[in-house]
Amino acid sequence: MKVVEVAVFGVPETLYYYDEFDTRVGELVSVEVRGHVARGVVVSHVDNPSGLTYLKPILVSEGIWIDEDALQIARWMAQYYVSNLWEVLRLFFPPGTLQSEKRLIKLDRRALSGYGGELTEREKRVIEKLSESRGWLNISSFSRREKAIIESLIQKGLVREKAHITPIKERFLDELTSLRVEFDIPDTPQGIYRKLLNRVQGTTLLSPHPSFDRYPLYFYLVHKYMDMGKDVVIITPDLHGIPYMARLLMDAFGERVGVYHSGFSEAVRTGIWMEVFRGNKRIIVGTPSALFLPYNSPGLIIVDDEHDYLYKNESRRPYYHARDVAVYMGKKRNMDVLLYSATPSLESIYNSMKGKYRMLRVSGEFRSRVSIVDMRKKKFTSPLEPSLMERMKEEVIKGNQVLVLINRRGFSRSLICRDCGYTMMCRNCSLPLFFHRSDGMMHCHICGYREPPMEVCPRCGSTNIKPAGYGTERVHEYLSSIFPGKVVRLDSDVMRRRKQMEEVLNMIYSGKASIVVGTNVITRSLKLDRVTMAVVLLADLGMLIPDFRSTERIAQNLLQLRGRLSSGVMYVQTYHPDSEVMEAVRSGNYMDFAGRTLLSRKEFHYPPYVRMTMIEYQHGKKERAELGMESVLKFLQNRLPDDVELIGPAPPPVERLRGKYRIRLFLKYQDYRGINPLLHELSRMDDNVRIIVDPYDFF
């Protein structure tokens, strides 16, 4: 009897099954768990199954698999990032395929119309809720009390049920990007590109001057690895950097190029996954999820803008950092890894100092000047200073482009009562709501809650309601009234709609857009040759954030933006003109700033000189969150190694998020191996505990 070990969706521990399909390690299969069908991954063959009896058989072999290197990478991620193995393996397979059978329900309207029995008030309320939909509903979307009532209605024949597991479906798009750009890259690398081409080996941190053009280098590297018969993956922190790079490579390599990101449907992403699996797609440009595709002959990983905090996933387990996974993956698969950034993360600079990475520098000069605008001396009500508006008009008349950066989405900060100071807050999060002119609603940028704007203050009854602050929408509307038809907006609201994003990018690259208003997304990967003026509003907004990386991020964003300018001036509006960050922006010397910041990190025992883990307890009731954290502290008491420093617990700056109160503590230590088993044990104690190794989000 052949027995295999399977990591099953939703089951913390691996299970054992009888295998009559002769499956390979890493293969996707369907199995039975507690009377339901679920998908899982074969993680080992059991050589001596004598102690395993009464095993169920594997139901279906799905015919797709990952190799043993990928499985070992998944095991490392599960161990290091304190996750279940199935949670990590979900990343390595087509989206939505590693799942369990769903129990679907539907109101039987015909049976209800002929029913002569009695119904309780609660049953009537559930029937009313079910009647709002004519399709099948997932029973998991109902509360525990509603589920019990639904079971009663099933027994009475008023509700139908069925089990369903989503089939693996592929869909193919004729066009993976609609971006249209003309390129002027010589076929043969010259000068610095030729020198760099042969120096990218092992794990290399390339830190050129911010004005350096990365795209020819990426182009030549892809050519080199294609000639060697190797696959290449290029990842970017978010969607907007993908279309330009994808179009460049598609024009040169045609159908061998694939694009992979969450902007596509699950079926389209499954189609790309299968094309990589079959060996038809050899070059992939995408977000971090592209790392986990089943490459047949992996050769090179390029991590574009490796410093970007978006590479750290903290929204769903596993809470991994894509850059660090790429480095581990490169070592495990014997791949070369290029970490690219003109303003590297301090962690990567530190690793290069320690000899873990090979660091390459490329000198250069800024083609633009910096003007620091001291806002302490300014008094005006419009988003931009009047003198800057005049300069902006001059640039537009000349046919140049202008960037306006503001790190805030929405039309305004919030609505505030000018009589009593009342501010509209999210009912799920301890955060103000933002007004969006596009739909006339107040939005929470964390949980997505929406409600109409107040017309009368609920606290004092005043109608003196005014907007406070401004966001990208308001600045866009203000500038559009002065430059009609010439202003576009590029922020995360636009980014999440792929076609709209590419329409905006086409307007930017074609020159039809004269002014680009956006958040920090416009500092990432955009190639903007026509830009001769940039204005940064609220440049020091991030300095007020309780995050030891805040000044690092501001310096990176501003110097990246300055590097995008082909000439002209970058105007920075700030209330802290004499800060170290503004001095770094003036001088353009990021490495000096990084060196001073590293000394400060060392003095105060912050990463990269120590490792850090955040432990968070969250609950819908504040007192339960506090009690939960007390149980965490009791668990850790007298069990932490001597070198571990415990900080906290305390609530985060935003105490309530998505309807849950949160309380946190932090652990600082040198060697994760001494604390990792303890963290895994803690993670199994309570589903309300979140453990994030190497945290980046301190809100």
N, C-alpha and C positions, 0 to 999 in steps of 0.2 A: 504494500500500500504506500503510495507516494503522498507525503504530507507537506503542506506549505504553511508558512507564517504570513498573515495578511494584516496590513494596516487598514482598518475599515473606517470609512467616513463616520465621524461623530462618536467613535468609540476610543476612549483614552488609551487602553491597552491593546496590543496586537492579539489577534485570534488565530486559531489553527483550523485548517480545512483539508479534507481529502481531495486530491487533485487527479482527475482523470483526463485533463486536457494537456498534460505535459507543459505547463506554463513555465515561462522563464522568470528569473528574478527581475523585478521592475515592471511586470506586466499588469495592466488594468483588468480587473475581474469583477463579476457580480456575485454576491454571496447572500445567504440568508442570516439575518440577525434578529432575534426576538420576534420571529414571525413576519418580518418585513425584509424586502430586498434592499441591499445597499451595495455601493461600489467601493472597492478597495484596491490596494496595490500589494502584490506579492513581494515581500521583503526578504524572504530566505526560504531555502529548501531545508527541511528537517531531516537530518541523516539518521537519527535514531528515534523513531516515533513510538517506541514501545510503551511509554507512559501515557500516551495520548489515545483515548478511546472515545467511542460514540461521537465521532466527528461527522459534521455535515459536509456534503460535497460542494465544490465550486459550481455555481449554476451556469455561468457564461464566461468565456474568455473574450474580452472586447477586441483583441487583435492589435492593440497598440501598447507600447512600453517605453520605458526610459532605460538607459544603460546603468551599469553598476557604479560608475563614477558619479552620475547624477544622484543615485540612491545614497551614496556615502556623503555627498554634499548636503543632501536633505537631512541625514542623521546628524551631521555637525550643526546645521542650523537649528534643529529641534533642541539639541543639547545646549548650545550657547545662548539662544534666545528664549529658552524656557518655554517650549511649546510642545504640543503633541506631534508625533511624527506625521499623522494623517493631515494635520493642518499645514505642514510644510509641503508635503507631497501634492497637495491641491494646487500649488503654484506650478508644478512641473507638467501638469496635464491640461488638455483643452478646458476652457472655462466652463464651469457648470457640470463637468462629467463626473467628478468625484463627489457623489452625493448619495443621499438615502431616498428610499421610496417616500413619496408624499401621499398623505391621506387627504383626499379631496372630498368635499361635500357640496350638496346642491339641494335647494328646496324643491320638493315634488309638488308643484302647484295643483296638478290634477288630483292627487291624493288629498291635499288640503281642502280643495273645494268640496269633496265628497265626505269629509271626515265629520262624524256625528258625536264624537266624544268630547270630554271637557279638557280645557287647556288652562294651565295656571297663568298668572300675570307674567311671570318670568319667561315662560314658554312663548307667550304672545310677543314679548319684547324681542326675543331671539328670532322668532319667525319674521317679525317686521324687519329686523336687521338683514336676515338672509334674503328677504324679498327685494332688497335694493339691488341685487345682482342676479342676472339670468345665467351667468356662467358658473363654472366650478370654482370653489373657494378652498384655500388651504386651511385645514382645521387648526393648524398651529398659530394662525393669526388671531384666534379667539382666546379670551381669558379662561382661567381654570374653571371658574363657575359656569361660564357659557358652554365650555366643552361638556360638562356634566349634563347640562340641559339638552345639548345637541344629541348626546347618547340616548337620552330619553325619547327625543323626537325620532331618532332612527328606529328605536324599538316600536314606536307607534306607526312607522311607515310613512312619516311625513317628510323625512330627509333621506336622500339617497347618498351613497358613499362609493368611492372607488379608490384604488391605489394606482399611483403613477410614478414612473421614473423617466426622466427626460432622455430621449434617445440622443446619440451623438450625431449632430447635424452639421454639415459643412455648407458654407455659402461663399461664393467668389465674386469679388468686385472687379469690373473691367479697369477701374481707375482707383488706385489706393491714395492718390493725392491729386487735387485739381490745380495745384500751384503751378504758375507759369513764370519761369525766370530764365534769363539768358546768362550763360556762364562763359568766363574767359580764363580758363586754366590751361596752361601749356601741357602737351602730352608727356613731355619729359621733365622731371623735377630739376630745378636749378637752385644754385646758391644754398641757402639755409635749409630748404626742403630736402635737397639731396643729402645733406649731412645728417639731418634728423632721421631720415628714412632708415638708415642702417644702425641707429643708436637706440631704437625702441626694442628692448629685449627684456624678458622677465617682467617684473612690475616696475614701470617707469612713470615717475611724476614729472610731467612737462609743464613748466611754469614760464611762459613767454611774457613779453610786455603786453598789456591789454590791447594795444593796437594791432597785434599780430593776427593775420588771417589764417584761421585754423583749417578752413575747408580744403585748400589745395593739399595740405598734409594728409587729411583724412582720405582724400581722393587717391593719392599716391599709395598710401598704406593699403587700402582695399585692393588696388591693382596688384601690389606685391604679394598679398596673401592669396588672391585668386590665382595668380600664376603658380603658387606653391600648392594649389588644390585644397586650400584651407577655408573654413567658414569664418565670417566676420560678423560681430554684433556691435552696434553702436547704440548706447543708451543715453537719453537726455532726461533731465529731471521732470519735465512736463511736456505737454503735447505741442506747444507752439514752435519748439526748435526742430521738430521732425520734418515738416513739409519741405523746407529748403534743402536739407541734407538728402532727403529721399528723392527729390527731383534731380539733384545733381548726380546721384548714383544710378537712378533709373535711366537717365539719358545715356549713361556710359555702359551699364551692365544689363539693361532690359529686364526681362522676367526673372532673372536670378535674384532680384531685390524684392524684399517684402517689408511691409510696415505693420507694426504690432503695438497696439495701445488700446486703452479702454474706450476711446471714442468710437470704436467699431462695435457692432453687435457681437454677441457670443458666437453666433454661427459664422460670421466673417473671421473672427479670431481663431475659431476651430479650423476653418479652411486654411489659414496661414500656418497653424500648428501642423496640420497634416502635410502641407507642402514642404515644410522643413523636415518632417519625419521621413518623407519620401526622397529627400535630397534635391528637390526642385528649387527651393529657395536657399541660397547660400550666403546672402548678405541681408541682415535684418537691421532696420532702424526703428527704435521704439523707446518706450518708457521702461522702467526697471523690470517689468514682467517679461520683457524680451530675453532677459538673461536665462530664463528657465526653459526655453524651447529646446526640442530634441535634436541638437546639431549632430550631424554625422561625422564631421571632421573639423572640430573646433580649433581655431588658430589664433584669433585676436579679439579682445574685448576693448572697446574704447568707452571710457566713462567721461562724457562731455560735461564741463563745469562741475568737476568732482566735489567742489566745496559746497554745493547747494544743499540746504537742509531738507529739501523735498525728497532726497534719496532715502531719508529715514522714514519708514512706515510706522506710524503709531496709531493707525485707525483700526487695525484688525490683526489678530495673531496670524502668523508670527510677526513680531515687531522687529523686523530686520533692517539693516542699513545696506542698500544696494551696492555702494562702493566697496564696503568690507566683504560682502558676499562675492563680488566680482574678483577681488584679490585672492580670496580663498579658492574660488573656482579656477582661477588661472593656475595656481600652484597644483591643485588636484588634477587638472586636465592637461598640464604642461602647456598652457596657453600663454601668450604674451598679453600683458594688460597695460594699456596706456591710460593714466589718470591725467586728464587735461584741465588746467585752470590757470588763468592769468593771476588769480588771487586765491591760492590754495588754502584749504582748511588748515588750521593749526595742527590738527591731528596728522595730516599728511606731511606737513613740514617736519613735525617731530619724528615721524616714522622714517623719513629720509635722513634725518640727522642720526638716527639709530642704525642706519644701514639696511632697513627693511625694504625701502624703495630706492631706486636709482633716480636722482633728481637731475633734470636738464633745465637750463635757463636760456632764454633768448632775449637779448637786449633790444631796445627800441625807444622811440620817442613819441610822446603824445602830440597829436596834431591839433590839439585844442587847448584853450586856456580855461582857468577856473576863476569864477567870481563868487566870493562868499557874500551873501546878502544878509546882513545883521537885522533880524526881524524885531529885535528889541527897540529899534529906533523908528520902526515903520508903523503908520496908521492908515489903513485902507480896508474897505469892506469886501472888495472883489477877491476871488481866489488868487489872482496874480497882481503883482505890483504894477502900477500904470506905466512906468518906464520900460518894464519888460514887455508889456503889450506892444509898445511902439517898436521895439527891436524885433519882436515876433512878426509884425506886419512887414517890416523891411525884408526879412528873410523869405517870407512867403511870396512877396512881389518878385524877388530874385529867382524864384523857382526852386528854392531849397526846402528842406524838411526840418521840422521842429519836433522834439520830443518833450512831453510834459509828464513827469513822473510823480505819482502820489500813491503812497502805500495804503490806500483805503478804497474799497469798492463802495458802490451805492451813490445815491444822489446827495445825501447829507449824513452827518454823523447820527443824528437822531432828531426827534421833535421834542422840544422842551417848552414848558409853560414859563413864560417870562415873568409871571407874577409870583409863583411859589416855587419854581425850579423843578417841578415834577417832570420826569423823563420816562418815555415809554420803554418798558423792559420786556424781555422774552419771558414767557410764563414757565419755560423749561430750564432756562439758563440765567445766571446772574449777570446778564449782559444787556446793553441797550439794543433796541431794534434800529435797523437802518432803513431809511426811506429810499425806495427805488421808483424813479419816475416812469420806467418802462411799463409797470403794471399798476402804479399808484398804491402800492402796498408797503407796509413795514415788514422787513425781513430780518430774521436771525441768521447770521452767517455761519453759525455752528450747527444748529439742529434743523434749520430749514423752516421753522415756524413762521407763519405770516398772519397779519391781521390788518384791517384798514387803519389809516392814520386817525388819531384823535382830533376832533373838532372842538371839543369842550374838555377842559382839564377835569379828570375824575376826582381830583383831590380838593380843588378850590372852586371849580365851576367857571373859571376864566376862559375866554375865547382868544386870549393873547398867546397863541401857539406859534412858535417860530422854529425854523430849522437851525440846528447847532452844528457848526463845522461844515465840511464838504467832502464829497467823494468823487470818484472818477466820472460818474454820471452827471453830477452837477457841473464839474469843470468842463466836461464834453459839451453839455448844453450851453454853458456860458460862451465857450469859444465858437460853437457852431452858429450862435447868433451874430457873431462878428465875422466869421469866415464860413458862410454857408456852403455845404457840399465839399468842404476840404478837410474836415476833421473826422478821424476814426477813433474808436475806443478799443483797447486791447487789455482785458483783465480776465479774471477767472470766470466771470459770468459769460463772456464771449468764448473763452477757451473750451468750455464743456460742450459747446455745440460745434462739431468738427467742420461742417460746411460753412457756417458763419465765420469761424476762425480763418478758414482758408480764403474766403472772400475778402476779409480785412487784410490778410497778408498779401493777397494779389494787388489790392489798392496801394499798399505800402511799397511793395517792390516795383510796381509799375510807375510810381510817382504821382498817381492820381490823388493820393492823400498827402496833404501838405503838413498836417499836424497830427501827431499820434499821442493820444492821452492814454495812460495806462498805469498799472501797478508794477511791482517788481518783475513781472513777466517780460517787460520790454528790455530788461538788462540781461536777459538770458538768450544767448545764441543767435539773436537777430543780426543779420548782416545788412547794415543801413549805410550805404555809401553816400546818400544825399543829405544826411543830417549835418547841419552846421550850427545848430543851437539846441540846447537842452535846458529845461527848467525843472528843478526838483523842489516840490512843495513839501512842507513838513518833514524836512530831511532828517531831523533828529527825533522823530516820533518814537522810534524804537529804543532810544536811550532810557526811556522811562520804564521799560519792561524789565522785570526782575529775572534776568537771564544772563549768565556770565558770558554768553556768546553774542550778546546784542551789539556791542561796538564792532566786533569782527564782521557781523553781517552787514552793518551799515557801510563800513569801509569797503567791503567787497562789492556791494551793489553800486555805490557811487563811482568807484574806480572802473568797474565793468562798463558802466554807462559812459563814462568819459572816453573809454577806449572805443566806443561805437562811433564817436563823432569824427567825421572826415576832416573837419576844420572848425573854426568858430569858437564859441564860448559855452561852457556849462555853468549856469547860474544855480547856486545852492542856497535856498532860503532856510535859515537856521536860527535858533535861539541860543545856540552854544558855539559861537564862531571860533572860540579859542580852545576847543577841545582837541584831544589827540586825534580823533577821527577826522576832524576838519583839516588838521595839519597834514594828515596823510593824504587827503584828497588834494590839497594845495600842492604838495610836493610831488605827488604821484608815486611815492616810494612805499609800496605796500610791505616789502620785506622788512624795512626798519620798524614799521608799525607792528608787524607780526612778531618780531624779536622782542619788543618791549612788552607786548601782550603775553607772550609765552613766559617771560620772567614773572609777570603778575600772577599767571595761572599757577606757576610753580610755588610761589610764595603762599598762595591761599589754598593750595591742594585741590586744584581743579583739573579735569582732563585737559591735555593728554597725559599729565603726570600721575594721575590716578585713574582707575576705572570707576564708573558710577552706575548704580542701578536704582531705579525708582520703583517703590512699592506703593500702590494706590488702592484704597478700599472705597468702593462706591455703592450707594444705596439710595432709594427714593426717599427715605426718611433720614433726617440729619442725625438723630440720636442712634439709629442703627448703624450708620456709617462710623460714628465715634466708637461704638461698642465693638464693631468689627475690627477697627484699627487696634483697639486694646487687645483683642485676641491675637492679632498679628504680633504685637509687641511681646506678649506672653510666650508665643511660639519662638521668637527670636532670642528671648532672654537666656543668657548663659550658653547659647549655642553658636554664637558668632565667633569666628576666629579672632585672635587678639589684634590683628592688624586692620580690622574692619572698623571704620568710623560711622556711627549712626547719627543722622541729622533729622530732627523732627520728632514726632509728626506735627503737621500743620496743614490747614486747608490751602489749596493753590490760589493764585490771584482771582481766578474765576471759580468760585466754590461750587456752584451748581451748574451742571452741564447736561443737556439732553434729559432733563428731569431727574438727574441723580446728584446727590451731594457727594463730595469727594474729600478725602483727607489722605495726605501723603507723608512718606518718609523716604529718605535717601540713604544709600549705603555707599561709602567710598572705600576702596580697597586696591591692592596691587595685583593679586593673582586670582582670577575668576574661578580657577579649579578648586580652590578651597571653599568657596561659597556656593558654587553651582548646584551641587546635590541638595543643599538646604533650600535653595530657591525652588527647585522642582518639587520638593516635598510640600512647600508652602503653597505652590500653585494648585496642588490637588486638594487642598483643604477646603477651599471656598470659591465658588464661581464669581463672587464679587471682588476678588483680589485680581488686580492687574499688575504684572511684573514686567517692567521695560528695562532691558539692559542697554546701556549707552543712550540714555534719553536725550532728546533734542527739544521737545515741546514742554515748556515749564508753565503753560497756562492751565 
